């Protein structure tokens, strides 16, 4: 079993345990897997659906360079996993915390011409939720 960070579109990341086999990773991301290693300083990888963009899966989170500029976006559900000697490994607790904070805020993507605008999705507070029942009517 691997302890990993599961990041779904429009949701906060969650720490989960999944099987370490290829089929387990494929099931978690909904198809054939691809891996990216955008964080050179840390022994972690992002495991994602390799066909996610082609399949039209919703964009999930932006990947940013050291200056905070977006250079890519991950489509669909992805995992943040640790790196072992030759394979994926459990994510150490301090890395899980670091990447939970990095990917904590869900993001929305808006296409403006040939540009992509990334907006944080605000958390709904109970006071902002719409009322579910109409105001009471008074009989005369």
DSSP file (Angstrom, degrees, kcal/mol; ACC not computed):
  #  RESIDUE AA STRUCTURE BP1 BP2  ACC     N-H-->O    O-->H-N    N-H-->O    O-->H-N    TCO  KAPPA ALPHA  PHI   PSI    X-CA   Y-CA   Z-CA
    1    1 A X              0   0    0      0, 0.0     2,-0.4     0, 0.0    18,-0.2   0.000 360.0 360.0 360.0 145.9    0.0    0.0    0.0
    2    2 A X  E     -A   18   0A   0     16,-3.7    16,-2.5    87,-0.1     2,-0.7  -0.953 360.0-142.1-116.3 134.7    1.1    3.6   -0.7
    3    3 A X  E     +A   17   0A   0     -2,-0.4    88,-3.7    14,-0.2    79,-0.3  -0.876  42.3 157.8 -92.9 116.4    0.2    6.6    1.3
    4    4 A X  E     -A   16   0A   0     12,-2.8    12,-2.6    -2,-0.7     2,-0.6  -0.782  46.1-105.0-134.2 172.3   -0.4    9.4   -1.2
    5    5 A X  E     -AB  15  80A   0     75,-2.1    75,-2.3    -2,-0.2     2,-0.5  -0.928  30.5-154.3-104.1 122.3   -2.2   12.7   -1.7
    6    6 A X  E     -AB  14  79A   0      8,-3.3     8,-2.3    -2,-0.6     2,-0.6  -0.862   9.7-170.5 -99.4 124.1   -5.3   12.4   -3.9
    7    7 A X  E     - B   0  78A   0     71,-3.0    71,-2.4    -2,-0.5     2,-0.3  -0.938   5.1-177.7-122.3 109.7   -6.2   15.7   -5.6
    8    8 A X    >   -     0   0    0     -2,-0.6     3,-1.7     4,-0.3    69,-0.1  -0.749  39.6 -88.8-102.6 151.5   -9.6   15.8   -7.4
    9    9 A X  T 3  S+     0   0    0     -2,-0.3    51,-0.1     1,-0.3     3,-0.1  -0.315 111.0   6.4 -57.2 139.4  -10.9   18.8   -9.4
   10   10 A X  T 3  S+     0   0    0     97,-0.3     2,-0.3    50,-0.3    -1,-0.3   0.656 114.2  97.2  62.4  19.6  -12.8   21.3   -7.2
   11   11 A X  S <  S-     0   0    0     -3,-1.7     2,-0.2    94,-0.1    -1,-0.2  -0.931  78.5-106.7-132.3 158.2  -11.9   19.4   -4.0
   12   12 A X        -     0   0    0     -2,-0.3    -4,-0.3     1,-0.1    92,-0.1  -0.552  50.8 -94.4 -76.1 149.3   -9.3   19.8   -1.3
   13   13 A X        -     0   0    0     87,-0.3     2,-0.4    90,-0.2    -6,-0.2  -0.268  41.2-156.7 -63.2 152.2   -6.5   17.2   -1.4
   14   14 A X  E     -A    6   0A   0     -8,-2.3    -8,-3.3    -3,-0.1     2,-0.5  -0.988  18.0-123.9-132.0 142.0   -6.9   14.1    0.8
   15   15 A X  E     +A    5   0A   0     -2,-0.4     2,-0.3   -10,-0.2   -10,-0.2  -0.750  44.9 166.3 -79.8 125.6   -4.4   11.7    2.2
   16   16 A X  E     -A    4   0A   0    -12,-2.6   -12,-2.8    -2,-0.5     2,-0.5  -0.916  35.2-128.6-136.8 162.3   -5.4    8.2    1.1
   17   17 A X  E     +A    3   0A   0     -2,-0.3     2,-0.3   -14,-0.2   -14,-0.2  -0.967  33.5 170.4-111.7 129.0   -3.8    4.7    1.0
   18   18 A X  E     -A    2   0A   0    -16,-2.5   -16,-3.7    -2,-0.5     7,-0.1  -0.887  39.3 -86.5-131.4 164.4   -3.9    2.9   -2.4
   19   19 A X        -     0   0    0     -2,-0.3    -1,-0.0   -18,-0.2     0, 0.0  -0.288  30.4-131.9 -66.1 157.4   -2.4   -0.2   -3.8
   20   20 A X  S    S+     0   0    0      4,-0.1    68,-0.2     5,-0.0    -1,-0.1   0.441  71.4 105.8 -93.3  -0.5    1.1    0.0   -5.2
   21   21 A X  S >> S-     0   0    0      1,-0.1     4,-1.8     4,-0.0     3,-0.5  -0.407  82.5-112.7 -81.1 157.8    0.3   -1.9   -8.5
   22   22 A X  H 3> S+     0   0    0      1,-0.2     4,-2.7     2,-0.2     5,-0.2   0.889 117.9  55.6 -53.3 -43.4   -0.1   -0.2  -11.9
   23   23 A X  H 3> S+     0   0    0      1,-0.2     4,-2.4     2,-0.2    -1,-0.2   0.860 104.8  53.1 -61.6 -35.6   -3.8   -1.1  -11.9
   24   24 A X  H <> S+     0   0    0     -3,-0.5     4,-1.9     2,-0.2    -1,-0.2   0.915 110.9  45.9 -65.7 -43.1   -4.3    0.7   -8.6
   25   25 A X  H  X S+     0   0    0     -4,-1.8     4,-1.6     2,-0.2    -2,-0.2   0.909 112.7  51.0 -65.7 -42.1   -2.7    3.9   -9.9
   26   26 A X  H  X>S+     0   0    0     -4,-2.7     5,-2.0     1,-0.2     4,-1.3   0.911 110.1  49.6 -62.1 -42.1   -4.7    3.7  -13.1
   27   27 A X  H  <5S+     0   0    0     -4,-2.4    -1,-0.2     1,-0.2    -2,-0.2   0.898 107.7  54.6 -63.3 -39.8   -7.9    3.2  -11.2
   28   28 A X  H  <5S+     0   0    0     -4,-1.9    -1,-0.2     1,-0.2    -2,-0.2   0.846 118.6  32.9 -64.9 -34.4   -7.1    6.2   -9.0
   29   29 A X  H  <5S-     0   0    0     -4,-1.6    -1,-0.2     2,-0.3    48,-0.2   0.460 111.3-115.2-103.5  -2.7   -6.6    8.6  -12.0
   30   30 A X  T  <5S+     0   0    0     -4,-1.3     2,-0.3    -3,-0.2    -3,-0.2   0.825  79.1   6.7  78.8  32.8   -9.2    7.0  -14.3
   31   31 A X  S   <S-     0   0    0     -5,-2.0    -2,-0.3    -6,-0.2    -1,-0.2  -0.980 107.0 -10.7 158.0-165.8   -7.0    5.7  -17.1
   32   32 A X  S    S-     0   0    0     -2,-0.3    18,-2.9    17,-0.1    19,-0.5  -0.326  71.8-122.7 -63.7 143.3   -3.4    5.2  -18.3
   33   33 A X  E     -C   49   0A   0     16,-0.2     2,-0.3    17,-0.1    16,-0.2  -0.592  26.4-175.9 -96.1 150.1   -0.9    6.9  -16.1
   34   34 A X  E     -C   48   0A   0     14,-2.5    14,-2.3    -2,-0.2     2,-0.4  -0.902  15.2-146.6-126.5 160.5    1.7    9.5  -16.8
   35   35 A X  E     -C   47   0A   0     -2,-0.3     2,-0.3    12,-0.2    12,-0.2  -0.987  10.3-170.2-133.1 143.3    4.2   10.9  -14.3
   36   36 A X  E     -C   46   0A   0     10,-2.3    10,-2.8    -2,-0.4     2,-0.2  -0.958  12.7-159.5-130.0 148.3    5.7   14.3  -13.9
   37   37 A X        +     0   0    0     -2,-0.3     8,-0.1     8,-0.2     3,-0.1  -0.539  31.5 150.3-125.9  64.7    8.5   15.4  -11.7
   38   38 A X        +     0   0    0     -2,-0.2     2,-0.8     1,-0.2    -1,-0.1   0.557  58.0  71.4 -78.4  -6.2    8.1   19.2  -11.5
   39   39 A X    >   +     0   0    0      5,-0.3     3,-1.8     1,-0.2     5,-0.4  -0.724  57.4 177.8-114.7  82.6    9.5   19.6   -8.0
   40   40 A X  T 3  S+     0   0    0     -2,-0.8    -1,-0.2     1,-0.3    -2,-0.1   0.747  77.3  57.5 -58.5 -28.2   13.3   19.0   -8.4
   41   41 A X  T 3  S+     0   0    0      2,-0.0     2,-0.4     0, 0.0    -1,-0.3   0.672 104.4  57.3 -79.3 -15.9   14.0   19.7   -4.7
   42   42 A X  S <  S-     0   0    0     -3,-1.8     2,-2.1     2,-0.1    -3,-0.2  -0.900  82.4-123.3-121.0 145.2   11.7   17.0   -3.4
   43   43 A X  S    S+     0   0    0     -2,-0.4    40,-1.9    40,-0.1     2,-0.3  -0.431  74.5 113.3 -81.6  65.7   11.5   13.2   -4.0
   44   44 A X  E     - D   0  82A   0     -2,-2.1    -5,-0.3    -5,-0.4     2,-0.3  -0.914  45.7-162.6-133.6 159.5    7.9   13.4   -5.3
   45   45 A X  E     - D   0  81A   0     36,-2.3    36,-2.6    -2,-0.3     2,-0.6  -0.955  19.6-129.1-136.2 156.8    6.0   12.8   -8.5
   46   46 A X  E     -CD  36  80A   0    -10,-2.8   -10,-2.3    -2,-0.3     2,-0.5  -0.951  21.7-161.1-103.8 124.1    2.6   13.7   -9.8
   47   47 A X  E     +CD  35  79A   0     32,-2.5    32,-2.7    -2,-0.6     2,-0.3  -0.935  24.1 160.2-107.6 124.2    0.8   10.7  -11.3
   48   48 A X  E     -CD  34  78A   0    -14,-2.3   -14,-2.5    -2,-0.5     2,-0.7  -0.806  50.6 -77.6-137.8 171.3   -2.0   11.7  -13.6
   49   49 A X  E >   -C   33   0A   0     28,-0.6     3,-1.9    26,-0.5     4,-0.3  -0.688  39.0-150.2 -75.5 115.5   -4.2   10.4  -16.4
   50   50 A X  T 3  S+     0   0    0    -18,-2.9     3,-0.2    -2,-0.7     4,-0.2   0.747  96.3  40.5 -62.6 -25.4   -1.9   10.6  -19.4
   51   51 A X  T 3> S+     0   0    0    -19,-0.5     4,-2.6     1,-0.1    -1,-0.3   0.247  82.0 114.3-104.4  11.6   -4.9   11.1  -21.7
   52   52 A X  T <4>S+     0   0    0     -3,-1.9     5,-2.7     1,-0.2     4,-0.5   0.862  78.4  43.2 -55.2 -44.7   -6.7   13.5  -19.4
   53   53 A X  T >45S+     0   0    0     -4,-0.3     3,-0.8     1,-0.2    -1,-0.2   0.909 115.1  49.6 -69.6 -40.5   -6.5   16.6  -21.6
   54   54 A X  T 345S+     0   0    0      1,-0.2    -2,-0.2    -4,-0.2    -1,-0.2   0.854 110.5  51.1 -64.8 -34.2   -7.3   14.6  -24.8
   55   55 A X  T 3<5S-     0   0    0     -4,-2.6    -1,-0.2     1,-0.0    -2,-0.2   0.571 115.8-117.2 -78.6  -9.2  -10.3   13.1  -23.1
   56   56 A X  T < 5 +     0   0    0     -3,-0.8    -3,-0.2    -4,-0.5    -2,-0.1   0.752  50.3 170.9  78.5  24.1  -11.5   16.6  -22.0
   57   57 A X      < -     0   0    0     -5,-2.7    -1,-0.2    -6,-0.2     3,-0.1  -0.358  45.3 -90.0 -63.0 150.3  -11.2   15.9  -18.3
   58   58 A X        -     0   0    0     17,-0.1    18,-3.4     1,-0.1     2,-0.1  -0.327  43.0-106.0 -63.5 141.6  -11.7   19.1  -16.2
   59   59 A X  E     -F   75   0B   0     16,-0.3    16,-0.3     1,-0.1    50,-0.2  -0.472  40.5-177.6 -65.9 140.1   -8.5   21.1  -15.5
   60   60 A X  E     -     0   0B   0     14,-3.6    47,-0.8     1,-0.4     2,-0.3   0.861  51.1  -4.5-109.4 -65.7   -7.6   20.6  -11.9
   61   61 A X  E     -F   74   0B   0     13,-0.8    13,-2.8    15,-0.2    -1,-0.4  -0.982  62.5-119.8-139.0 148.7   -4.6   22.5  -10.7
   62   62 A X  E     -F   73   0B   0     -2,-0.3     2,-0.5    11,-0.2    11,-0.3  -0.592  18.5-140.5 -82.2 146.2   -2.0   24.8  -12.3
   63   63 A X  E     -F   72   0B   0      9,-3.3     8,-2.6    -2,-0.2     9,-1.3  -0.940  26.0-163.5-103.3 131.8    1.7   23.9  -12.2
   64   64 A X  E     -F   70   0B   0     -2,-0.5     6,-0.2     6,-0.3     2,-0.0  -0.862  13.7-127.7-121.7 150.4    3.8   26.9  -11.6
   65   65 A X    >   -     0   0    0      4,-2.6     3,-2.3    -2,-0.3    -1,-0.1  -0.168  49.7 -81.3 -81.3-176.8    7.5   27.8  -12.0
   66   66 A X  T 3  S+     0   0    0      1,-0.3    -1,-0.1     2,-0.1    -2,-0.0   0.682 131.8  54.9 -63.4 -16.8    9.7   29.3   -9.3
   67   67 A X  T 3  S-     0   0    0      2,-0.1    -1,-0.3     0, 0.0     3,-0.1   0.351 120.0-107.4 -96.0   5.0    8.3   32.8  -10.2
   68   68 A X  S <  S+     0   0    0     -3,-2.3     2,-0.4     1,-0.3    -2,-0.1   0.555  73.2 141.2  83.2   7.3    4.7   31.6   -9.7
   69   69 A X        -     0   0    0      1,-0.1    -4,-2.6     2,-0.0    -1,-0.3  -0.696  55.3-118.6 -86.4 133.3    3.9   31.7  -13.5
   70   70 A X  E     +F   64   0B   0     -2,-0.4    -6,-0.3    -6,-0.2     3,-0.1  -0.508  37.4 167.4 -69.5 131.6    1.7   28.8  -14.7
   71   71 A X  E     -     0   0B   0     -8,-2.6     2,-0.3     1,-0.4    -7,-0.2   0.506  66.5  -2.5-118.1 -13.2    3.4   26.7  -17.3
   72   72 A X  E     -F   63   0B   0     -9,-1.3    -9,-3.3     2,-0.0    -1,-0.4  -0.972  59.3-137.4-164.0 168.8    1.0   23.7  -17.4
   73   73 A X  E     -F   62   0B   0     -2,-0.3     2,-0.5   -11,-0.3   -11,-0.2  -0.996  18.5-128.6-136.8 143.6   -2.2   22.4  -15.8
   74   74 A X  E     -F   61   0B   0    -13,-2.8   -14,-3.6    -2,-0.4   -13,-0.8  -0.788  22.1-147.1 -91.5 130.4   -3.1   18.9  -14.7
   75   75 A X  E     -F   59   0B   0     -2,-0.5   -26,-0.5   -16,-0.3   -16,-0.3  -0.823  57.7  -8.2 -98.4 135.6   -6.4   17.6  -16.1
   76   76 A X  S    S-     0   0    0    -18,-3.4   -15,-0.2    -2,-0.4   -16,-0.1  -0.137 108.7 -21.8  78.0-175.1   -8.5   15.3  -14.0
   77   77 A X        -     0   0    0    -48,-0.2   -28,-0.6   -69,-0.1     2,-0.3  -0.406  66.5-179.1 -68.0 140.4   -7.7   13.6  -10.7
   78   78 A X  E     -BD   7  48A   0    -71,-2.4   -71,-3.0   -30,-0.2     2,-0.4  -0.942  18.7-135.9-139.0 165.7   -4.0   13.2   -9.8
   79   79 A X  E     -BD   6  47A   0    -32,-2.7   -32,-2.5    -2,-0.3     2,-0.6  -0.905   6.2-146.1-117.7 145.5   -1.8   11.8   -7.1
   80   80 A X  E     +BD   5  46A   0    -75,-2.3   -75,-2.1    -2,-0.4     2,-0.3  -0.976  34.4 176.8-107.0 119.8    1.2   13.2   -5.4
   81   81 A X  E     - D   0  45A   0    -36,-2.6   -36,-2.3    -2,-0.6     9,-0.2  -0.812  28.4-113.4-122.6 159.4    3.4   10.2   -4.6
   82   82 A X  E     -ED  89  44A   0      7,-2.2     7,-2.8    -2,-0.3     2,-0.5  -0.440  29.1-122.4 -83.0 165.2    6.9    9.7   -3.1
   83   83 A X  E     -E   88   0A   0    -40,-1.9     5,-0.2     5,-0.3     2,-0.1  -0.952  26.5-173.4-113.8 128.0    9.8    8.4   -5.0
   84   84 A X        -     0   0    0      3,-3.5     5,-0.1    -2,-0.5     4,-0.0  -0.214  49.7 -73.8 -98.5-164.5   11.7    5.2   -3.9
   85   85 A X  S    S-     0   0    0      1,-0.2     3,-0.1    -2,-0.1     4,-0.0   0.923 123.1  -6.9 -59.2 -46.8   14.8    3.7   -5.4
   86   86 A X  S    S+     0   0    0      2,-0.1     2,-0.3     1,-0.0    -1,-0.2   0.393 130.8  27.6-131.6  -0.6   13.1    2.4   -8.5
   87   87 A X  S    S-     0   0    0      1,-0.0    -3,-3.5     0, 0.0     2,-0.1  -0.860  92.0 -62.8-151.0 179.0    9.4    3.0   -8.1
   88   88 A X  E     -E   83   0A   0     -2,-0.3     2,-0.3    -5,-0.2    -5,-0.3  -0.414  53.0-174.0 -69.9 151.9    6.8    5.1   -6.5
   89   89 A X  E     -E   82   0A   0     -7,-2.8    -7,-2.2    -5,-0.1   -87,-0.1  -0.838  33.9 -68.6-138.4 173.3    6.7    5.1   -2.7
   90   90 A X        -     0   0    0     -2,-0.3     2,-0.5    -9,-0.2   -86,-0.2  -0.350  54.4-110.0 -63.0 148.5    4.5    6.4    0.1
   91   91 A X        -     0   0    0    -88,-3.7    -1,-0.1   -11,-0.2     5,-0.1  -0.719  33.8-119.2 -81.6 121.6    4.6   10.2    0.5
   92   92 A X    >>  -     0   0    0     -2,-0.5     4,-2.6     1,-0.1     3,-0.8  -0.301  27.0-111.8 -59.3 147.7    6.5   11.1    3.7
   93   93 A X  H 3> S+     0   0    0      1,-0.3     4,-2.3     2,-0.2     5,-0.2   0.849 117.0  51.8 -52.6 -40.3    4.3   13.0    6.2
   94   94 A X  H 3> S+     0   0    0      1,-0.2     4,-1.9     2,-0.2    -1,-0.3   0.855 112.2  46.5 -68.2 -31.8    6.2   16.3    5.8
   95   95 A X  H <> S+     0   0    0     -3,-0.8     4,-2.7     2,-0.2     5,-0.3   0.874 109.8  54.1 -73.8 -37.9    5.9   16.1    2.0
   96   96 A X  H  X S+     0   0    0     -4,-2.6     4,-1.8     1,-0.2    -2,-0.2   0.921 111.4  45.7 -60.1 -43.3    2.2   15.2    2.3
   97   97 A X  H  X S+     0   0    0     -4,-2.3     4,-2.0    -5,-0.2    -2,-0.2   0.923 112.5  50.7 -65.9 -44.4    1.7   18.3    4.4
   98   98 A X  H  X S+     0   0    0     -4,-1.9     4,-2.0     1,-0.2    -2,-0.2   0.921 115.7  40.5 -60.0 -46.3    3.7   20.5    2.1
   99   99 A X  H  X S+     0   0    0     -4,-2.7     4,-2.2     2,-0.2    -1,-0.2   0.739 108.9  59.5 -81.4 -21.9    1.9   19.4   -1.1
  100  100 A X  H  < S+     0   0    0     -4,-1.8     4,-0.4    -5,-0.3   -87,-0.3   0.915 110.4  44.2 -64.9 -41.6   -1.5   19.5    0.7
  101  101 A X  H >< S+     0   0    0     -4,-2.0     3,-0.7     2,-0.2     4,-0.4   0.908 112.7  51.5 -67.7 -41.5   -0.8   23.2    1.3
  102  102 A X  H 3< S+     0   0    0     -4,-2.0     3,-0.2     1,-0.2    -2,-0.2   0.908 124.0  28.0 -61.3 -43.3    0.5   23.8   -2.2
  103  103 A X  T 3< S+     0   0    0     -4,-2.2    -1,-0.2     1,-0.2   -90,-0.2   0.234  90.6 110.8-103.0  12.8   -2.6   22.2   -3.9
  104  104 A X    <   +     0   0    0     -3,-0.7     2,-0.6    -4,-0.4    -1,-0.2   0.899  63.4  67.5 -57.4 -47.2   -5.1   23.0   -1.0
  105  105 A X  S    S-     0   0    0     -4,-0.4    17,-0.1    -3,-0.2   -94,-0.1  -0.643  84.2-130.1 -84.3 118.7   -7.2   25.6   -2.9
  106  106 A X        -     0   0    0     -2,-0.6    15,-3.2    15,-0.3     2,-0.3  -0.296  27.1-145.6 -58.5 151.2   -9.2   24.3   -5.8
  107  107 A X  E     -G  120   0C   0    -47,-0.8     2,-0.4    13,-0.3   -97,-0.3  -0.927   9.1-149.8-125.7 147.3   -8.8   26.3   -9.0
  108  108 A X  E     -G  119   0C   0     11,-3.3    11,-3.0    -2,-0.3     2,-0.4  -0.890  14.0-145.7-111.5 146.5  -11.1   27.3  -11.8
  109  109 A X  E     -G  118   0C   0     -2,-0.4     2,-0.5     9,-0.2     9,-0.2  -0.950  12.3-171.7-119.0 131.4   -9.8   27.8  -15.4
  110  110 A X  E     -G  117   0C   0      7,-2.8     7,-3.3    -2,-0.4     2,-0.6  -0.984  17.6-139.2-125.9 122.9  -11.2   30.4  -17.7
  111  111 A X  E     -G  116   0C   0     -2,-0.5     2,-0.5     5,-0.2     5,-0.2  -0.719  20.0-179.4 -86.4 123.4  -10.1   30.6  -21.4
  112  112 A X  E >   -G  115   0C   0      3,-2.7     3,-2.2    -2,-0.6     2,-0.3  -0.900  63.5 -59.7-121.6  98.6   -9.7   34.2  -22.6
  113  113 A X  T 3  S-     0   0    0     -2,-0.5     0, 0.0     1,-0.3     0, 0.0  -0.496 119.7 -19.7  62.8-124.4   -8.7   34.1  -26.3
  114  114 A X  T 3  S+     0   0    0     -2,-0.3     2,-0.3    -3,-0.1    -1,-0.3   0.235 124.9  88.6 -98.9  14.4   -5.5   32.1  -26.4
  115  115 A X  E <   -G  112   0C   0     -3,-2.2    -3,-2.7     2,-0.0     2,-0.5  -0.784  66.5-141.0-110.2 155.2   -4.7   32.7  -22.7
  116  116 A X  E     -G  111   0C   0     -2,-0.3     2,-0.5    -5,-0.2    -5,-0.2  -0.971  12.4-155.8-117.9 121.5   -5.8   30.6  -19.7
  117  117 A X  E     -G  110   0C   0     -7,-3.3    -7,-2.8    -2,-0.5     2,-0.5  -0.826   6.1-154.6 -98.0 132.2   -6.8   32.5  -16.5
  118  118 A X  E     -G  109   0C   0     -2,-0.5     2,-0.4    -9,-0.2    -9,-0.2  -0.929  13.9-178.3-111.1 125.7   -6.5   30.6  -13.2
  119  119 A X  E     -G  108   0C   0    -11,-3.0   -11,-3.3    -2,-0.5     2,-0.2  -0.972  28.5-119.1-124.2 135.4   -8.8   31.6  -10.3
  120  120 A X  E     -G  107   0C   0     -2,-0.4     2,-0.7   -13,-0.2   -13,-0.3  -0.506  28.0-127.4 -67.9 140.7   -8.9   30.2   -6.8
  121  121 A X        -     0   0    0    -15,-3.2   -15,-0.3    -2,-0.2    -1,-0.1  -0.816  28.1-130.7 -89.4 115.4  -12.3   28.7   -6.0
  122  122 A X        -     0   0    0     -2,-0.7     2,-0.2     1,-0.1    -1,-0.0  -0.326  18.0-112.6 -68.6 147.8  -13.4   30.3   -2.7
  123  123 A X        -     0   0    0      1,-0.1     2,-0.5    -2,-0.0    -1,-0.1  -0.571  32.1-120.6 -73.4 140.3  -14.6   28.1    0.1
  124  124 A X        -     0   0    0     -2,-0.2     2,-0.3     2,-0.0    -1,-0.1  -0.716  22.5-151.7 -83.8 128.3  -18.3   28.6    0.8
  125  125 A X    >>  -     0   0    0     -2,-0.5     3,-1.8     1,-0.1     4,-0.7  -0.723  27.6-112.8 -92.9 153.7  -19.0   29.8    4.3
  126  126 A X  G >4 S+     0   0    0     -2,-0.3     3,-0.7     1,-0.3    -1,-0.1   0.815 116.4  59.5 -55.5 -31.2  -22.4   28.8    5.8
  127  127 A X  G 34 S+     0   0    0      1,-0.2    -1,-0.3    -3,-0.0    -3,-0.0   0.759 104.5  50.3 -69.5 -23.3  -23.5   32.4    5.8
  128  128 A X  G <4 S+     0   0    0     -3,-1.8    -1,-0.2     2,-0.1    -2,-0.2   0.561  83.4 108.6 -92.7  -8.0  -23.0   32.7    2.0
  129  129 A X  S << S-     0   0    0     -3,-0.7     3,-0.1    -4,-0.7    -3,-0.0  -0.430  78.4-106.2 -70.6 142.4  -25.0   29.6    1.0
  130  130 A X        -     0   0    0      1,-0.1     2,-0.2    -2,-0.1    -1,-0.1  -0.309  39.6 -98.0 -65.8 151.6  -28.3   30.4   -0.6
  131  131 A X        -     0   0    0      1,-0.1    -1,-0.1    -3,-0.1     4,-0.1  -0.484  28.3-156.3 -69.7 138.6  -31.5   29.9    1.4
  132  132 A X  S    S+     0   0    0     -2,-0.2     2,-0.4     1,-0.1    -1,-0.1   0.695  73.9  47.0 -93.6 -19.8  -33.1   26.5    0.7
  133  133 A X  S    S-     0   0    0      3,-0.0    -1,-0.1     1,-0.0     3,-0.1  -0.957  86.3-114.7-123.7 144.5  -36.6   27.3    1.7
  134  134 A X        -     0   0    0     -2,-0.4     3,-0.1     1,-0.1    -2,-0.1  -0.260  47.5 -82.6 -68.3 159.5  -38.6   30.4    0.9
  135  135 A X        -     0   0    0      1,-0.1    -1,-0.1    -4,-0.1     2,-0.0  -0.279  58.3 -91.6 -59.9 150.0  -39.6   32.8    3.6
  136  136 A X        -     0   0    0     -3,-0.1     2,-0.3     1,-0.1    -1,-0.1  -0.336  38.3-129.8 -64.5 141.8  -42.7   31.8    5.5
  137  137 A X        -     0   0    0     -3,-0.1     2,-0.5    -2,-0.0    -1,-0.1  -0.723  16.5-139.1 -92.2 145.2  -46.0   33.1    4.2
  138  138 A X        -     0   0    0     -2,-0.3     2,-0.2     2,-0.0     0, 0.0  -0.892   9.1-138.0-107.2 132.0  -48.4   34.8    6.6
  139  139 A X              0   0    0     -2,-0.5     0, 0.0     1,-0.1     0, 0.0  -0.595 360.0 360.0 -82.2 147.9  -52.2   34.2    6.4
  140  140 A X              0   0    0     -2,-0.2    -1,-0.1     0, 0.0    -2,-0.0   0.426 360.0 360.0-103.9 360.0  -54.4   37.2    6.9
